[in-house]
Amino acid sequence: MTFPFDTSEQLIFEFEQLLKRNGLVVQANTDLERISFAILENNAKHKKEIVHNDQTDIRDIFSDVAGLIDFVSQIVKHQSHKDFSKLVPHLQLLNTSSTSVLTTKSKVTDEGNNKLFELYIALLCMGFSENVDLDDPKNSKGDNPDIIFDYKGEKWAIACKAMHSDKEKTLYDTIVKGTDQINRSIATKGIVAVNLKNIIDRNEIWPITNQEDVVKGDDPLFGCFSTIEAPLNILQKYGTNFQEKLIEAIGVDSLKKLADTKKCPAGFLIFLQAVTSVMHQGNCPATILKTFNLVELDNVDTCFKELGNDLNLSMHNRRQGENRS
């Protein structure tokens, strides 16, 4: 999705009104306020109302503004869902988290940003499920899966986890913890979703092509991929690499045990979101990449693949049966 200059400003205003109706505001001196102002400023630069500084690293700016627009669009879209009120306590985290988007790295200590990941997935679930329930952001004991919802006649759960390390043992322990939470829950099916945004090499996703000249004082030249498949392949290698590393380090037999109760698969979902630039109609606009990939450590039942597909469709604002691009 290219950055929506034409609708982003109006979307921020709609979001502010939604917050007010729920007793919240965009608080001063927060990351949410900073990025909201950046969206308005970028629109003004796009309209040539103010001058753009050619030495600015636009990758940081667009990672923030595209990430917030993507998040806010899901919030506004699902505000009429009958379970939306359950998500309101999480909205305040957009003010209190050190990073209010999922397109940039966050601190290990920023538990609020980890819970924003829960909010984001709960919003996506509202696109295809009912009775969506989200663990309380302040009183969570960490012993329940984060999201529980009704999906295709069963009670499902998603345990949301964030990675700050690329160590396979850390990832395995994370998946085991999430699997245990699901197995102890009322859900009959469930899966662990791991957010890998903090270990993505963003310079690879959107490089500066003249870095040596920039050091000497030249304006940066930003890479532009000819097709969206190229940066997506870079993102998707994180799932492939983890699959290979887990099998080698942990062993297939141990990985298969994740599915012993039949509630969870021998696998997990990885969430990947980053901003790049892709050629479009002769220009190189900022483009947000976002995907859920299913990492299969053994044979995985179709129902888990269907859930991953529906999460992707909801994230890209598509309905079941539509083609993905």
Buried (B, 14 or more C-beta within 10 A) or exposed (E): BBBBBEEBBEBBEBBBEBBEEBEBEBBEEBBBBEBBEBBEBBBBBBEEEEEEEEEEEBBEBBBBBBBBBBBBBBBBBBBEBEBBEBBBBBBBBBBBBEBBBBBBBBEEEBBBBBBBBBBBBBBBBBBBBEEBBBBEBEEBEEEBBBBBBBBEEEBBBBBBBBBBEBEBEEBBEBBBBBBBBBBBBEBEBBBBBBBBBBBBEBEBBBBBEBEEEBEEEEEBEBBBBEEBEEBBEBBBEBBEEBBEBBBEEBEEEBBEEBBEEEBBBBBBBBBBBBBBBBBEEEEBBBBBBBBBBBBBBBEBEEBBBBBBBBBBBBBBEBEEEEEEE
